[in-house]
Amino acid sequence: MPYIRVIDGVMQEFDETGMNVGPVATIALNSYSYLERRQWNKTTKVGTGPNNPDYTDDLPFLHAQGYKYVQVMMAPFSGAVKEGAYFNWGAVVGEPKFNTSNNSVSDPGFKDSYWDAVKALLDCAVANKIGVIACPFWRVNAICEMVGESFTALTDANSKTRNYMRVFAAAFVARFGRHAGVAAWMANQEILNVAVGDVPVLNYDTASAILKETATIIRANDPLGRMISSGNAGIVHRYPKTESLDWYTSVVIPKMNPDPIDCICENLFINNEYVSSAMAADANTPAGFVTSSLGYLKCMQAVAAALKKPYFVGSFGVSTVQEKTYNDSDQTNLKALLANMGKTGVQLAAFWVWNGGMPMEKEGWNVLTGSGTDNGRIQAYNALTAANNSWEYNRADPVITRSRALFYRQVLQFSASRISDCYFNIPGADAYASADFSVSFTIRQIDFADVTREIIANTSGGRGWKVLEAMKSHHLQLWSGITATNDNGLGSNDSGRGSPPPGLDSGWIRCTYTVKHDGAISFYANDFLLAQQSKNMSPPFLNNIAKTPIMVGRQRQWDVQSPGATATWQMSDLILYDRVLTAQEVFDYGVYRKVDRPVGRWTLDGDLKDSSVNANTGLLNGNHGVAVAQKTPPVFVAIPG
């Protein structure tokens, strides 16, 4: 029964004698509902197999296959009486009593039967040399329900909910902190998913405070100093994205993994980097698509290294339904992801879900039953087991630099108002007529006036496309009719703008749009796929308008409520492609400055020349933009290479 400690930013494994046996390098499994399926009883074995797997069957089987770690939820899912197997907290753990004057806990009311049930599982883990990554809170909402408070009580540090959480966490870790079956701790589970209707209850700051508070209690009561993760915090796998990768890595990740949490925990599911950043489960994925997780994992390893904490993939996986959508029945994407984890130095990753039972089996999440019976996902099990038996710890490769592509001495500056346009005119070319295309540019806002303006446009007769900025956000629209009616596009909520973190990129953002001939649009912000939208259109929406110029910075619309508003912005490195870029190609530009087969590229570094094979030099027209010296130096972020 191994356990894990983080020493100098590396997960180190210790055996039952307390000897350090080297860095961790293995696959863990999420066996989240062992205690629930046993009805929180230390002796009663309700059943076995895919519907009711029992840990007494599973743990010997897993040990024989070389697995060392399982993650388990150690408290009830619900705090209210519900039908079925989700027994409520009070009935299982016990009903607390409070001092009415200050909401402090006068009697926690813990039941011996609950402690006995947890101990029985941990004893079984010891007997089978399995380490349990233990989470004392399966669903933090359950505490609110149990004590009779609304979910908003989580925001009040003096509420009954928060007071009880502190008491329970301390009691739980004090009781099991010396148990050899505990390998590591999860501070919480899906803490950001607490909501009233569609309105989230917790923001990053409050969630961070709760995680820090719980982790501090765990650390104080654990004599072995085992690893603490933030758990499945409910971050990353959300669609559409509302933050850029830079904002996410510089603000969200540190907030959701505060000290003394000593590893960076993330979850890679279908809506994120398992397949590609922010991709929805019903995304218009090309046949033969393979995970592009390598670049993302390198970025996350850089963040972890900067925080001096290892990177832990707390959960990852796809269901059989999703595998069919992605044409991945042979586990090509899973194998590629596992290989990318190994290349980037991921030490520990937990697959979701092992033996979930019938509720999860509706989507085909189960990997295999404990007895070895195939439930239709033998390929996934084989891929995981092969990786588990061959994984070796590799420190991250030598670092390379990543920049916001601001290598230019000069940039082009635009200043447009309601009464004056300024723009860069790119003469038309046959190369721009492709119905599949991509456009990429780096832009910096100086004046954030709420005016609507065209950033780039290639239209004629109501057909074509436009990149617009409206209300401080970028979005692309496709125009396919004889009238200028928006047929498809990404709305302002998909901009990923927000305010740039101080000192990170000084307001510069790299925008990349890819467009398929059927109207499917993807938007990357700073190399990170922020949003994707599919809408079938009647091609060709470009209608062979290549002979018309592409207008850059031309203002044609404005906010009528701000007739005197002036918008000022700078731009560099405009690139056009006659194909849909892959997520990896977008990332390769941001990391390696690699530009492959463009049909037009204007660096705008002191001149208007096109460096592509088409050599299509542009012109400044009207009250045109001006070249200005680049006063903001490039910002480099170290990432493993």
C-alpha positions in Angstrom: 0.0 0.0 0.0 2.1 2.8 -1.3 1.6 6.5 -0.5 2.7 9.7 -2.1 4.5 12.8 -0.9 5.5 15.8 -3.0 9.2 16.6 -2.5 10.8 19.5 -4.4 8.0 19.5 -7.0 8.1 15.7 -7.7 5.6 13.1 -6.5 7.7 10.5 -4.6 6.4 7.1 -3.7 6.8 5.5 -0.3 6.3 1.9 0.6 4.7 0.4 3.8 8.0 0.7 5.7 8.2 4.4 4.9 11.1 4.1 2.4 11.2 6.4 -0.6 11.2 4.0 -3.6 11.4 6.7 -6.3 9.2 9.0 -8.4 5.6 8.0 -9.1 4.9 7.0 -12.7 1.6 5.2 -13.1 -2.2 5.2 -13.9 -4.7 5.5 -11.1 -8.4 4.6 -11.4 -11.5 6.4 -10.1 -13.5 3.9 -8.1 -15.6 6.6 -6.7 -18.6 4.8 -5.3 -17.3 1.7 -3.5 -18.8 2.7 -0.1 -22.1 3.9 -1.5 -22.7 0.6 -3.4 -22.0 -1.2 -0.2 -24.6 1.0 1.5 -22.0 2.4 3.8 -21.8 -1.0 5.6 -18.5 -2.5 6.8 -19.7 -6.1 6.3 -22.6 -6.4 3.9 -21.6 -7.1 0.4 -24.6 -6.1 -1.7 -23.4 -7.4 -5.0 -20.7 -7.6 -7.5 -20.1 -7.2 -11.3 -20.7 -4.2 -13.4 -23.9 -3.1 -11.6 -22.6 -3.3 -8.1 -18.9 -3.7 -8.0 -17.4 -4.4 -4.5 -14.0 -3.4 -3.4 -13.3 -6.9 -2.0 -13.4 -8.2 -5.6 -11.9 -5.2 -7.3 -8.8 -4.5 -5.3 -7.2 -8.0 -5.6 -7.9 -7.9 -9.3 -6.4 -4.4 -9.7 -3.3 -5.4 -7.7 -2.8 -8.4 -10.0 -2.8 -6.1 -13.0 -0.2 -3.8 -11.6 -2.4 -0.9 -10.4 -1.4 0.9 -7.2 -3.9 3.7 -6.7 -7.6 4.3 -6.7 -9.6 7.5 -5.9 -12.6 7.0 -3.7 -15.3 9.4 -2.5 -15.4 8.8 1.3 -18.7 10.6 2.2 -22.3 10.6 0.9 -23.2 12.4 -2.3 -26.4 14.0 -0.9 -27.4 15.8 2.3 -31.1 15.4 1.6 -33.3 12.3 1.5 -33.3 11.0 -2.0 -34.5 7.8 -3.6 -32.1 5.1 -4.6 -28.5 4.6 -3.5 -27.6 8.2 -2.7 -28.0 7.9 1.1 -28.1 11.3 2.8 -25.3 12.6 4.9 -27.1 12.7 8.2 -28.3 9.1 7.9 -24.8 7.8 7.1 -22.4 10.2 8.9 -24.7 11.5 11.7 -26.7 14.6 12.5 -24.7 17.4 14.1 -25.9 19.9 16.7 -25.0 23.6 16.7 -24.7 26.4 19.2 -27.5 28.8 18.1 -25.6 31.9 19.1 -22.7 31.5 16.6 -23.4 28.5 14.4 -20.4 26.5 15.9 -20.7 22.8 16.1 -21.6 21.7 19.7 -21.8 18.0 18.8 -20.8 16.6 15.4 -23.0 13.5 16.0 -20.6 11.2 14.1 -21.7 7.5 13.8 -19.4 4.7 14.6 -20.9 2.7 11.8 -19.7 5.4 9.3 -16.1 5.3 10.6 -16.2 1.5 10.6 -17.3 1.4 6.9 -14.5 3.7 5.8 -11.9 1.7 7.9 -13.0 -1.6 6.3 -12.3 -0.3 2.8 -8.9 1.1 3.8 -8.1 -2.2 5.6 -8.9 -4.1 2.4 -6.7 -1.7 0.4 -3.8 -2.4 2.8 -4.3 -6.2 2.4 -4.1 -5.8 -1.4 -1.3 -3.2 -1.5 -3.5 -0.6 -3.0 -3.2 3.1 -2.0 -6.5 5.1 -1.7 -6.6 8.7 -2.8 -9.3 9.7 -0.3 -11.8 12.6 -0.7 -13.8 13.6 2.4 -16.3 15.7 0.4 -18.0 14.0 -2.6 -20.4 16.9 -3.1 -20.0 19.9 -1.0 -23.6 20.9 -1.6 -24.5 17.9 0.6 -23.4 19.8 3.7 -25.7 22.7 3.0 -28.6 20.3 2.5 -27.8 18.4 5.6 -27.6 21.5 7.9 -30.7 23.1 6.3 -28.9 26.1 4.7 -29.0 27.3 1.1 -26.0 26.7 -1.1 -25.0 30.3 -0.7 -24.0 29.4 2.8 -20.7 28.2 1.3 -19.7 31.8 0.8 -20.1 32.6 4.5 -17.1 31.5 6.5 -19.2 31.6 9.7 -22.2 29.6 8.4 -23.2 26.2 9.8 -22.0 24.7 6.5 -18.5 26.0 6.7 -18.2 25.4 10.5 -19.3 21.7 10.0 -16.9 21.2 7.1 -14.0 22.3 9.2 -15.0 20.0 12.0 -15.6 17.0 9.7 -12.4 17.4 7.7 -10.3 17.6 10.9 -12.1 14.5 12.4 -11.7 12.5 9.2 -8.0 13.1 8.7 -7.2 12.8 12.4 -8.9 9.4 12.4 -7.3 8.1 9.2 -4.2 10.2 8.9 -2.1 7.3 10.2 -3.9 4.6 8.3 -1.6 2.8 5.8 -4.4 2.5 3.2 -4.4 6.3 2.5 -2.1 7.2 -0.3 -3.1 10.8 -0.8 -5.9 13.3 -0.3 -8.4 15.1 -2.5 -9.5 18.4 -0.8 -12.9 18.4 -2.6 -14.9 17.3 -5.6 -16.5 19.5 -8.3 -16.6 22.5 -6.0 -17.2 25.0 -8.8 -20.3 23.1 -10.0 -22.4 24.4 -7.1 -25.2 26.4 -8.6 -28.7 27.7 -7.9 -30.5 27.0 -11.2 -28.0 28.1 -13.8 -26.3 30.6 -11.5 -22.9 29.5 -10.0 -22.7 30.0 -6.3 -18.9 30.1 -5.9 -16.4 32.2 -7.7 -12.7 31.4 -8.0 -11.8 33.4 -4.9 -14.4 31.7 -2.6 -13.7 28.2 -3.9 -10.0 28.9 -3.4 -10.6 29.9 0.2 -12.5 26.7 0.9 -9.9 24.5 -0.8 -7.1 26.2 1.1 -9.0 25.9 4.4 -9.6 22.2 3.9 -6.1 21.5 2.7 -4.7 23.3 5.7 -6.7 21.1 8.0 -5.6 18.0 6.2 -1.9 19.0 6.4 -2.2 19.7 10.1 -3.7 16.3 10.9 -1.6 14.1 8.6 1.7 13.1 10.2 3.0 11.6 6.9 2.5 14.8 4.9 0.8 13.0 2.0 0.1 14.7 -1.3 -3.0 16.9 -1.4 -4.8 17.6 -4.6 -7.7 20.0 -5.2 -9.6 17.1 -6.8 -12.1 17.3 -9.6 -12.8 21.0 -9.1 -15.1 21.4 -12.1 -12.6 23.5 -14.0 -11.5 23.3 -17.6 -14.1 21.0 -19.1 -16.6 23.7 -19.7 -18.0 24.9 -23.1 -17.9 27.5 -24.3 -14.7 28.8 -22.7 -14.8 32.2 -21.2 -11.1 32.7 -20.5 -8.0 32.6 -22.6 -5.3 30.0 -21.8 -3.1 32.8 -20.5 -5.8 33.9 -18.0 -6.6 30.3 -17.1 -3.0 29.4 -16.4 -2.0 32.6 -14.6 -5.1 33.2 -12.5 -7.5 30.2 -12.4 -5.0 27.4 -11.9 -3.1 29.1 -9.0 -6.4 30.0 -7.3 -7.8 26.5 -7.6 -4.6 24.9 -6.3 -3.6 27.1 -3.4 -1.0 26.1 -0.8 -0.8 23.7 1.0 -2.3 21.9 -1.9 0.9 20.6 -3.4 0.1 19.4 -6.9 -1.7 21.1 -9.9 -4.8 19.0 -10.5 -6.8 19.1 -13.7 -9.3 16.9 -15.5 -9.2 16.1 -19.2 -12.5 15.1 -20.7 -14.2 15.4 -24.1 -14.8 19.2 -23.9 -11.1 20.0 -23.5 -7.6 18.8 -24.3 -8.3 15.1 -24.4 -9.3 15.7 -27.9 -8.6 19.4 -28.4 -9.1 22.5 -26.3 -12.7 23.5 -25.7 -14.1 21.1 -28.3 -17.8 20.2 -27.7 -18.9 16.6 -27.6 -20.9 17.1 -30.8 -18.0 19.0 -32.5 -17.6 18.7 -36.3 -14.5 16.5 -36.0 -12.7 15.4 -39.1 -12.3 11.6 -39.7 -9.0 10.3 -38.4 -8.7 13.1 -35.8 -6.0 12.4 -33.2 -5.6 14.1 -29.9 -3.6 17.3 -30.0 -3.0 17.3 -26.2 0.8 17.4 -26.5 1.1 21.2 -26.7 -1.5 21.7 -24.0 0.2 19.3 -21.6 3.5 21.2 -22.2 1.9 24.4 -21.2 0.4 22.9 -18.1 3.7 21.4 -17.1 5.2 24.8 -17.4 2.6 26.3 -15.1 3.2 23.5 -12.6 7.0 24.0 -12.8 6.6 27.7 -12.2 4.5 26.9 -9.1 7.0 24.2 -8.1 4.2 21.6 -8.0 3.8 18.4 -10.0 0.9 18.2 -12.5 -1.7 15.6 -11.6 -4.4 14.6 -14.1 -7.2 13.9 -11.6 -9.6 12.4 -14.1 -9.6 11.7 -17.9 -11.5 9.6 -20.3 -14.3 9.3 -22.9 -17.4 7.1 -23.0 -18.3 4.6 -25.7 -20.8 7.1 -27.1 -18.1 9.7 -27.4 -15.7 7.2 -28.9 -18.1 6.5 -31.7 -18.5 10.2 -32.3 -14.7 10.6 -32.6 -14.3 7.3 -34.6 -12.0 6.1 -31.9 -13.1 2.5 -31.2 -9.5 1.4 -31.5 -8.4 3.9 -28.8 -6.1 5.8 -31.1 -6.8 9.1 -29.2 -6.5 7.4 -25.8 -3.1 5.9 -26.7 -1.9 9.2 -28.1 -3.0 11.0 -24.9 -1.2 8.4 -22.7 2.0 8.8 -24.8 1.8 12.6 -24.6 1.5 12.4 -20.8 4.6 10.3 -20.7 6.5 12.7 -23.0 5.6 15.7 -20.8 6.4 14.2 -17.5 2.9 13.6 -16.1 3.5 11.3 -13.1 0.0 10.3 -12.1 -3.2 10.3 -14.1 -6.6 8.8 -12.9 -8.9 7.2 -15.5 -12.6 8.0 -15.1 -14.4 5.7 -14.4 -13.5 2.2 -13.2 -16.5 0.1 -12.3 -19.0 2.9 -12.3 -21.9 0.5 -12.4 -25.2 0.8 -14.3 -25.7 4.6 -13.9 -22.4 5.3 -15.7 -22.9 2.4 -18.1 -25.7 4.3 -19.8 -22.9 6.2 -21.6 -20.5 3.3 -21.6 -18.0 4.7 -19.1 -17.1 1.4 -17.4 -13.7 0.0 -18.4 -14.0 -3.5 -17.0 -15.5 -5.5 -14.2 -13.3 -6.6 -11.3 -13.7 -10.2 -12.3 -12.2 -9.6 -15.7 -15.5 -9.8 -17.7 -15.5 -7.7 -20.9 -18.2 -5.0 -20.9 -17.4 -3.8 -24.4 -14.4 -1.6 -23.5 -11.6 -4.1 -23.5 -9.6 -1.9 -25.9 -9.6 0.9 -23.3 -8.6 -1.4 -20.5 -5.8 -2.8 -22.6 -4.5 0.6 -23.5 -4.5 1.7 -19.8 -2.9 -1.5 -18.6 -0.2 -1.3 -21.2 0.6 2.3 -20.2 0.4 1.4 -16.5 3.0 -1.4 -17.0 5.4 0.6 -19.1 5.1 4.2 -17.8 8.4 5.7 -16.6 8.9 9.0 -14.9 10.6 11.5 -17.2 11.3 15.1 -16.2 10.0 17.6 -18.6 12.2 18.2 -21.7 14.4 21.3 -21.9 12.4 24.5 -22.0 11.7 26.5 -25.1 10.1 29.9 -25.3 6.5 30.8 -26.0 5.6 34.3 -27.0 2.6 36.2 -28.0 4.2 36.5 -31.4 5.4 40.1 -30.8 8.8 39.8 -32.3 8.3 42.9 -34.5 10.0 46.2 -34.2 7.0 48.0 -35.5 3.3 47.4 -35.7 0.4 49.0 -37.7 -1.8 51.3 -35.7 -5.4 52.2 -36.6 -7.6 54.9 -35.3 -11.1 55.0 -36.6 -14.2 57.0 -35.7 -17.7 57.4 -37.0 -16.6 59.9 -39.5 -13.2 58.6 -40.6 -12.2 55.1 -41.7 -8.6 53.9 -41.8 -7.6 50.6 -43.3 -5.0 48.4 -44.9 -6.0 47.2 -48.4 -4.8 43.8 -49.6 -5.4 43.3 -53.3 -7.6 40.3 -54.3 -5.9 37.1 -55.3 -7.2 33.7 -56.5 -5.5 32.1 -53.5 -8.2 33.6 -51.3 -11.1 31.9 -53.0 -11.0 28.7 -51.0 -14.2 27.8 -49.2 -12.0 26.3 -46.4 -9.9 29.1 -44.9 -8.2 30.3 -41.8 -7.2 33.8 -40.7 -4.8 34.7 -37.9 -3.7 38.0 -36.5 -2.2 39.6 -33.4 -4.1 42.7 -32.0 -3.8 45.1 -29.1 -6.6 47.5 -28.1 -5.5 50.9 -26.9 -8.8 52.7 -26.7 -11.7 50.3 -25.6 -14.5 52.5 -27.0 -17.6 50.4 -27.4 -17.9 50.8 -31.1 -18.6 48.1 -33.6 -16.0 47.9 -36.3 -14.6 45.6 -38.9 -11.2 44.3 -38.2 -10.8 42.3 -41.4 -13.4 41.8 -44.2 -13.5 40.0 -47.5 -17.0 40.4 -48.9 -18.8 41.2 -52.1 -22.5 41.1 -53.0 -23.5 40.0 -49.5 -21.1 37.0 -49.5 -17.9 36.5 -47.7 -16.7 36.9 -44.2 -15.9 39.5 -41.6 -14.0 39.6 -38.3 -15.7 42.2 -36.1 -15.0 43.7 -32.8 -18.1 44.7 -30.8 -18.4 45.5 -27.1 -14.7 44.7 -26.6 -14.9 41.2 -28.1 -13.9 39.6 -31.4 -16.1 37.4 -33.5 -16.2 36.1 -37.0 -19.3 36.1 -39.2 -20.0 34.4 -42.5 -22.2 36.1 -45.1 -23.8 33.9 -47.8 -26.8 35.7 -49.1 -27.5 38.5 -51.6 -28.2 40.7 -48.6 -25.8 41.4 -45.8 -27.3 39.0 -43.3 -25.3 37.2 -40.8 -25.7 33.4 -41.5 -23.2 32.0 -39.0 -20.7 33.2 -36.6 -19.3 33.1 -33.1 -20.9 35.6 -30.8 -19.3 38.0 -28.4 -19.4 35.5 -25.5 -16.9 33.4 -27.3 -14.2 36.1 -27.3 -12.1 35.0 -24.4 -11.0 38.5 -23.9 -11.5 39.6 -20.4 -8.7 41.8 -18.9 -5.2 40.5 -19.5 -3.4 39.5 -16.4 -1.1 42.3 -15.2 2.3 42.0 -16.9 1.4 39.0 -18.9 0.9 40.2 -22.4 0.1 44.0 -22.1 -3.2 43.5 -23.8 -1.9 41.7 -26.9 -4.0 38.7 -28.1 -3.5 36.3 -30.9 -6.7 35.5 -32.7 -7.1 32.6 -35.1 -10.3 31.6 -36.8 -10.7 28.4 -38.9 -13.6 28.0 -41.2 -14.8 24.8 -43.0 -16.7 25.0 -46.2 -19.9 23.9 -44.4 -19.7 26.9 -42.1 -18.1 25.3 -39.0 -16.0 27.9 -37.2 -13.4 27.5 -34.5 -11.8 30.4 -32.6 -8.4 30.2 -30.9 -7.3 32.9 -28.5 -3.5 32.9 -27.8 -3.1 29.4 -29.3 -6.0 27.9 -27.2 -9.2 26.8 -28.8 -11.8 28.9 -27.0 -15.0 28.1 -28.8 -16.4 26.1 -31.7 -19.7 26.4 -33.6 -21.1 24.4 -36.4 -23.9 25.4 -38.7 -24.6 23.9 -42.0 -24.6 26.5 -44.8 -25.1 26.4 -48.5 -21.6 26.6 -50.0 -19.9 28.3 -51.3 -20.4 31.3 -49.0 -17.3 33.0 -50.5 -18.8 32.9 -54.0 -15.4 33.3 -55.6 -14.8 36.8 -54.4 -11.1 36.5 -54.4 -10.7 39.4 -56.9 -12.1 41.8 -54.3 -9.6 43.3 -51.8 -9.4 42.2 -48.2 -10.0 45.2 -46.0 -8.1 45.3 -42.7 -9.1 47.9 -40.1 -11.9 49.4 -42.1 -14.7 50.8 -39.9 -18.1 50.4 -41.4 -20.3 50.1 -38.3 -20.5 51.9 -35.1 -22.5 52.3 -31.9 -25.1 55.0 -32.6 -25.1 55.7 -28.9 -21.5 56.8 -29.1 -21.3 59.0 -32.3 -18.1 60.6 -31.3 -16.3 57.5 -30.2 -12.8 56.7 -31.6 -11.3 53.3 -31.5 -7.6 52.8 -31.6 -5.8 49.5 -31.9 -2.5 48.0 -33.2 -2.0 44.9 -35.3 0.9 42.7 -36.4 1.4 39.5 -38.4 -1.8 38.9 -40.4 -1.8 35.4 -42.0 -4.3 33.8 -44.4 -4.5 30.1 -45.2 -6.6 28.3 -47.8 -7.4 25.4 -45.4 -8.6 24.7 -41.9 -5.7 24.8 -39.5 -5.4 22.0 -37.0 -5.1 22.7 -33.3 -1.6 21.6 -33.4 -0.7 24.0 -36.2 -2.1 26.9 -34.3 -0.1 25.9 -31.2 3.0 25.4 -33.4 2.8 29.0 -34.4 2.6 30.3 -30.9 5.5 28.1 -29.7 7.8 27.5 -32.6 6.9 30.5 -34.9 6.1 27.8 -37.5 4.0 29.1 -40.4 3.2 26.3 -42.9 2.0 27.1 -46.4 0.2 30.4 -45.9 -1.4 32.1 -49.0 -0.7 35.5 -47.5 1.4 36.8 -44.6 1.9 40.5 -43.7 4.1 40.9 -40.6 3.5 44.7 -40.7 7.0 45.2 -39.3 7.7 48.5 -41.0 6.4 47.6 -44.4 3.3 46.1 -46.1 4.9 43.3 -48.0 3.5 39.8 -48.3 6.1 37.2 -47.4 4.1 34.3 -48.8 4.6 32.8 -52.3 1.9 35.1 -53.6 4.0 38.3 -52.7 0.8 40.3 -52.6 1.9 43.7 -51.2 -0.8 45.7 -49.5 -1.6 49.4 -49.6 -2.7 52.0 -47.0 -5.8 53.8 -48.0 -8.0 56.7 -46.8 -7.3 58.0 -43.3 -5.0 55.1 -43.1 -3.2 53.4 -40.2 0.3 54.3 -39.4 3.4 52.3 -38.5 4.5 52.8 -35.0 7.5 51.6 -33.0 6.8 48.6 -30.8 7.4 49.9 -27.3 6.1 46.8 -25.5 8.8 44.1 -25.4 7.9 40.5 -26.1 6.8 38.5 -23.1 8.2 35.0 -22.9 6.7 32.1 -21.0 8.9 29.1 -20.4 7.3 25.8 -21.4 8.8 22.3 -21.6 9.8 21.4 -25.1 
